[in-house]
Amino acid sequence: MKRWIHILLNILSLALFGLILWWGGPEAWLQILDSRWQDVLIACVLYGFAGMVSAWRLQVAAESLTAGWVAPWRRFFYVNMTARALGLVLPRALSSLGGKSVGLRAFGIPIARSVWIVLVDNLFDILVLGVLTLPSLLLFRDLVSPLGYYLFAGGVMIVLALLLWWGILTRWLLILLTWIHRIPWLSKRIKLDTQTAETILPAPKPALQLQGLTLVLSLAIGLTYFFIARAISISVPLSAILASFAIVQLSLIIAVAPGGLGIFDLGWLGLLHLIGVPEDQALTFVIAQRTYIFVFVLIWAAVSVLLSFTVKDSKEQEI
């Protein structure tokens, strides 16, 4: 992306979020200040749990793509939460891809392989949330009930698991690489041969583990938003929150501002309006989730730093 386009999109994203803040008015902040602390505490714990699961998923991805033990889980948790903290002030591509890759590089993994591990880690977000979009859209169109949504979501997860177990996605990648190598200028830029391609995706067993961890991660974050809504006395069905999250989270792919500022918030606003949440309550929720997630990230980033101090360096272990 050209620099001036990137700057313009950041300005527009900040302006959009500023408009949401102005639109919400002081009433939204008063409602947030009157939040039920019990629900806020539950949301904070759930968000921390989500961060721990995300660190575990990154560890599984790293070990499956390097064929060996890399580092203790606490180190991965530190890398993961540090990247999220950086994402509060830096573009997502830089904080997530760059921050995690540098962290993996510190574990002794070559930088090219580190970048690919992070990409594979993010790929499972896209796979899981992408297939969950279909039942979400059906729920929004009132074509399925909340129970039907859960059953349909479970069904598509089973189908995805079978595709991963049978290695169908890997075979699709090999077919794609075969076609790419027929295009000279693409073949020069994507320096992957068939033998290398077989090692750039996890084997079926760790792939299923990555899918399961991604599902738990998404559920934990979805529940975080559900309890944030409860904390500010906004009644939204859990199924609607989970369905909205699956779609809104995918909007981060095109978001350029730090934390998806503007685009991510507009996504929540639009989907809440679609399911019938009053405008003032939807605005309050959008502002509240941005505020609380900001605080939660800082809290758990500090916890991850403290946990990282409990890991002995290799030199200390030898002594």
C-alpha positions as CSV (number, residue, x, y, z in Angstrom):
1,M,0.0,0.0,0.0
2,K,1.3,3.4,-0.9
3,R,2.3,5.6,2.0
4,W,-0.2,8.4,1.4
5,I,-3.1,5.9,1.0
6,H,-2.1,4.3,4.3
7,I,-2.0,7.6,6.1
8,L,-5.3,8.6,4.6
9,L,-7.0,5.3,5.8
10,N,-5.6,5.8,9.3
11,I,-7.0,9.4,9.4
12,L,-10.4,8.2,8.2
13,S,-10.4,5.3,10.8
14,L,-9.6,7.7,13.6
15,A,-12.2,10.2,12.3
16,L,-14.8,7.4,12.2
17,F,-14.0,6.3,15.8
18,G,-14.1,10.0,16.9
19,L,-17.5,10.3,15.3
20,I,-18.7,7.2,17.2
21,L,-17.5,8.8,20.5
22,W,-19.2,12.1,19.7
23,W,-22.4,10.2,18.6
24,G,-22.4,8.3,21.9
25,G,-22.2,11.4,24.0
26,P,-21.7,11.7,27.7
27,E,-24.6,9.3,28.4
28,A,-22.5,6.4,27.1
29,W,-19.7,7.1,29.5
30,L,-22.1,7.5,32.4
31,Q,-23.5,4.1,31.6
32,I,-20.0,2.6,31.4
33,L,-19.0,4.1,34.7
34,D,-22.1,2.5,36.2
35,S,-21.0,-1.0,35.0
36,R,-21.5,-4.0,37.2
37,W,-18.0,-4.8,38.5
38,Q,-18.7,-8.6,38.8
39,D,-19.4,-8.8,35.0
40,V,-16.4,-6.7,34.2
41,L,-14.2,-9.0,36.3
42,I,-15.5,-12.1,34.5
43,A,-14.9,-10.4,31.2
44,C,-11.3,-9.6,32.2
45,V,-10.6,-13.2,33.3
46,L,-12.1,-14.5,30.1
47,Y,-9.9,-12.2,28.1
48,G,-6.8,-13.3,30.0
49,F,-7.8,-17.0,29.4
50,A,-8.2,-16.2,25.7
51,G,-4.7,-14.7,25.6
52,M,-3.3,-17.9,27.3
53,V,-5.1,-20.1,24.7
54,S,-3.7,-17.9,21.9
55,A,-0.2,-18.3,23.3
56,W,-0.7,-22.1,23.5
57,R,-1.8,-22.1,19.8
58,L,1.2,-20.1,18.8
59,Q,3.4,-22.6,20.6
60,V,1.7,-25.6,18.9
61,A,2.2,-23.9,15.5
62,A,5.8,-23.2,16.2
63,E,6.6,-26.7,17.4
64,S,4.7,-28.3,14.5
65,L,6.5,-26.3,11.9
66,T,10.0,-26.6,13.5
67,A,9.7,-30.3,14.5
68,G,10.8,-29.7,18.1
69,W,10.4,-28.0,21.4
70,V,10.9,-24.2,21.1
71,A,10.3,-22.5,24.4
72,P,8.2,-22.7,27.6
73,W,4.5,-21.6,27.3
74,R,5.1,-18.6,29.5
75,R,7.5,-17.2,26.9
76,F,4.9,-17.5,24.2
77,F,2.3,-15.9,26.5
78,Y,4.7,-13.0,27.0
79,V,5.3,-12.6,23.2
80,N,1.5,-12.9,22.5
81,M,0.4,-10.3,25.1
82,T,3.3,-7.9,24.2
83,A,2.2,-8.0,20.6
84,R,-1.4,-7.3,21.6
85,A,-0.2,-4.4,23.7
86,L,1.8,-3.0,20.8
87,G,-1.4,-3.4,18.7
88,L,-3.0,-0.7,20.9
89,V,-0.8,1.9,19.3
90,L,0.6,0.3,16.1
91,P,-1.1,-1.1,13.0
92,R,-2.2,-4.8,13.4
93,A,0.1,-6.0,10.6
94,L,3.1,-4.5,12.3
95,S,2.2,-5.5,15.9
96,S,1.0,-9.0,15.3
97,L,3.1,-10.1,12.4
98,G,6.2,-8.1,13.2
99,G,6.0,-8.4,17.0
100,K,5.3,-12.1,17.2
101,S,7.9,-12.8,14.5
102,V,10.6,-10.9,16.3
103,G,9.6,-12.8,19.5
104,L,10.0,-16.2,17.8
105,R,13.3,-15.1,16.3
106,A,14.5,-14.5,19.9
107,F,13.7,-18.2,20.5
108,G,16.3,-19.1,17.8
109,I,13.8,-19.6,14.9
110,P,15.0,-18.1,11.6
111,I,13.1,-14.9,10.8
112,A,11.6,-16.3,7.5
113,R,10.3,-19.3,9.3
114,S,9.1,-17.1,12.2
115,V,7.0,-15.0,9.9
116,W,5.5,-18.1,8.3
117,I,4.6,-19.5,11.7
118,V,2.7,-16.3,12.6
119,L,1.0,-16.4,9.2
120,V,-0.1,-20.0,9.8
121,D,-1.3,-19.1,13.3
122,N,-3.4,-16.3,11.8
123,L,-4.6,-18.6,9.0
124,F,-6.5,-20.7,11.5
125,D,-8.4,-17.6,12.7
126,I,-9.5,-17.0,9.1
127,L,-10.4,-20.6,8.6
128,V,-12.5,-21.0,11.7
129,L,-14.1,-17.6,11.7
130,G,-14.6,-17.8,7.9
131,V,-16.6,-21.1,8.1
132,L,-18.6,-19.8,11.1
133,T,-19.7,-16.8,9.0
134,L,-22.3,-18.9,7.2
135,P,-24.3,-20.0,10.3
136,S,-23.9,-16.4,11.5
137,L,-25.5,-14.9,8.4
138,L,-28.3,-17.5,8.6
139,L,-29.0,-16.4,12.2
140,F,-29.1,-12.7,11.2
141,R,-31.6,-13.5,8.4
142,D,-33.7,-15.4,10.9
143,L,-33.3,-18.6,8.9
144,V,-32.2,-20.6,11.9
145,S,-32.9,-20.4,15.6
146,P,-30.2,-19.9,18.2
147,L,-30.2,-23.6,18.8
148,G,-30.0,-24.2,15.0
149,Y,-27.1,-21.7,14.9
150,Y,-25.1,-23.7,17.5
151,L,-25.9,-27.0,15.7
152,F,-24.9,-25.6,12.3
153,A,-21.7,-24.1,13.7
154,G,-20.8,-27.5,15.2
155,G,-21.5,-29.1,11.9
156,V,-19.2,-26.8,9.9
157,M,-16.5,-27.3,12.5
158,I,-16.7,-31.0,12.0
159,V,-16.4,-30.6,8.2
160,L,-13.4,-28.4,8.7
161,A,-11.8,-30.9,11.0
162,L,-12.2,-33.7,8.5
163,L,-10.6,-31.5,5.7
164,L,-7.7,-30.9,8.0
165,W,-7.4,-34.5,9.1
166,W,-7.5,-35.9,5.5
167,G,-4.9,-33.3,4.5
168,I,-7.2,-32.0,1.8
169,L,-6.1,-28.4,2.5
170,T,-2.5,-29.3,2.1
171,R,-3.2,-31.0,-1.3
172,W,-5.0,-27.9,-2.5
173,L,-1.9,-25.9,-1.6
174,L,0.3,-28.3,-3.6
175,I,-2.0,-28.0,-6.6
176,L,-1.9,-24.2,-6.2
177,L,1.9,-24.2,-6.1
178,T,2.0,-26.3,-9.3
179,W,0.0,-23.7,-11.1
180,I,2.1,-20.9,-9.7
181,H,5.3,-22.4,-11.0
182,R,3.8,-22.2,-14.5
183,I,3.8,-18.4,-14.2
184,P,7.5,-17.2,-14.4
185,W,7.3,-13.9,-12.5
186,L,5.3,-15.5,-9.7
187,S,7.6,-18.5,-9.5
188,K,10.6,-16.2,-8.9
189,R,8.9,-14.3,-6.1
190,I,7.3,-17.3,-4.3
191,K,10.4,-19.5,-3.8
192,L,8.7,-22.7,-2.8
193,D,9.1,-26.1,-4.4
194,T,6.9,-29.1,-3.9
195,Q,9.1,-30.7,-1.2
196,T,9.2,-27.4,0.8
197,A,5.5,-27.0,0.4
198,E,4.8,-30.3,2.3
199,T,6.4,-28.8,5.4
200,I,4.8,-25.4,5.5
201,L,1.5,-26.5,7.0
202,P,1.1,-28.5,10.2
203,A,0.5,-32.3,10.0
204,P,-3.1,-33.4,10.5
205,K,-2.9,-34.0,14.3
206,P,-1.4,-30.6,15.2
207,A,-3.7,-29.0,12.6
208,L,-6.7,-30.4,14.5
209,Q,-5.2,-29.1,17.7
210,L,-4.8,-25.7,16.2
211,Q,-8.4,-25.7,15.1
212,G,-9.7,-26.7,18.5
213,L,-7.6,-24.0,20.2
214,T,-8.9,-21.4,17.7
215,L,-12.4,-22.4,18.5
216,V,-11.9,-22.2,22.3
217,L,-10.1,-18.8,21.7
218,S,-13.0,-17.4,19.7
219,L,-15.5,-18.6,22.2
220,A,-13.6,-17.0,25.1
221,I,-13.3,-13.7,23.3
222,G,-17.0,-13.9,22.3
223,L,-18.0,-14.5,26.0
224,T,-15.8,-11.5,26.9
225,Y,-17.9,-9.3,24.8
226,F,-21.1,-10.9,26.1
227,F,-20.2,-10.1,29.7
228,I,-19.1,-6.5,28.7
229,A,-22.6,-6.1,27.3
230,R,-24.1,-7.5,30.6
231,A,-21.9,-5.2,32.6
232,I,-23.4,-2.1,31.0
233,S,-27.0,-3.5,31.2
234,I,-27.4,-4.3,27.5
235,S,-29.3,-7.5,26.9
236,V,-28.1,-9.3,23.8
237,P,-28.4,-13.1,23.3
238,L,-25.2,-15.0,23.5
239,S,-25.8,-16.5,20.0
240,A,-26.0,-13.0,18.5
241,I,-22.8,-11.9,20.2
242,L,-20.9,-15.0,19.0
243,A,-22.3,-14.7,15.5
244,S,-21.4,-11.0,15.4
245,F,-17.9,-11.6,16.7
246,A,-17.2,-14.1,13.9
247,I,-17.9,-11.5,11.3
248,V,-16.5,-8.4,13.0
249,Q,-13.2,-10.2,13.8
250,L,-12.7,-10.9,10.1
251,S,-12.9,-7.1,9.5
252,L,-9.5,-6.8,11.1
253,I,-8.0,-8.3,7.8
254,I,-8.7,-5.0,6.1
255,A,-8.2,-2.7,9.1
256,V,-5.0,-0.6,9.0
257,A,-5.4,1.6,12.2
258,P,-4.1,0.3,15.5
259,G,-6.5,-2.3,17.0
260,G,-8.7,-2.0,14.0
261,L,-9.9,1.4,15.3
262,G,-12.9,2.6,13.4
263,I,-13.6,-0.4,11.1
264,F,-13.9,-2.9,14.0
265,D,-16.1,-0.6,15.9
266,L,-18.3,0.2,12.9
267,G,-18.7,-3.5,12.4
268,W,-20.1,-4.0,15.9
269,L,-22.3,-1.0,15.5
270,G,-23.8,-2.2,12.2
271,L,-24.4,-5.8,13.4
272,L,-25.9,-4.8,16.7
273,H,-28.3,-2.5,14.8
274,L,-29.1,-5.4,12.5
275,I,-30.2,-7.6,15.3
276,G,-32.4,-4.9,16.8
277,V,-30.3,-3.4,19.5
278,P,-31.4,0.3,20.1
279,E,-28.9,2.9,18.6
280,D,-27.9,4.4,22.0
281,Q,-27.2,1.0,23.5
282,A,-25.2,-0.1,20.5
283,L,-23.1,3.0,20.7
284,T,-22.5,2.5,24.4
285,F,-21.5,-1.1,23.8
286,V,-19.0,-0.1,21.1
287,I,-17.4,2.5,23.3
288,A,-17.4,0.2,26.3
289,Q,-15.8,-2.8,24.5
290,R,-13.0,-0.5,23.2
291,T,-12.4,0.9,26.7
292,Y,-12.4,-2.4,28.6
293,I,-10.4,-4.3,26.0
294,F,-7.7,-1.6,26.2
295,V,-7.5,-2.0,30.0
296,F,-7.7,-5.8,29.8
297,V,-4.7,-5.9,27.4
298,L,-2.6,-3.7,29.6
299,I,-3.4,-5.8,32.7
300,W,-2.6,-9.2,31.1
301,A,0.5,-7.8,29.3
302,A,1.8,-6.9,32.8
303,V,0.9,-10.4,34.1
304,S,2.8,-11.9,31.1
305,V,5.9,-9.9,32.0
306,L,5.8,-11.2,35.6
307,L,5.3,-14.8,34.4
308,S,8.3,-14.4,32.0
309,F,10.5,-13.6,34.9
310,T,9.8,-17.0,36.4
311,V,11.4,-18.7,33.3
312,K,15.1,-19.5,33.8
313,D,17.5,-18.7,31.0
314,S,19.3,-21.6,29.4
315,K,22.6,-20.6,31.1
316,E,20.9,-20.5,34.5
317,Q,19.4,-24.0,33.9
318,E,22.9,-25.4,33.0
319,I,24.3,-24.0,36.3
